[in-house]
Amino acid sequence: MFYIGQKVVCIDDKIKKFRVGELKEDTIYTVKGFNDYDKGLILREIKSPAHHGAYLNERFIPLSAYSKNAEALEQLFKELDLQVN
């Protein structure tokens, strides 16, 4: 699903009510490697959590998918005559 060097966007930085380490939602990261145990992502920009060694891959989507979603929302807003800031 993901590959080394790929740009990804965090879509979930929460674990219950708390943020997961330095991970920030809607932020772009680069895949540096993978955890062999659960295929979690090791990211270039931030240190992985010590107890897991990587972030769950379910917390990310490829940047290309995120960009397409943003473009689709912008088009929908335009069609609905809503202001986009």
Buried (B, 14 or more C-beta within 10 A) or exposed (E): EBEEEBBBBBBBBEEEEEEBBEBBEEBEBBBBBBBEEEEBBBBEEBEBBEEBBBBBBEBBBBBEEBEEEEEEEEEEEEEEEEEEE
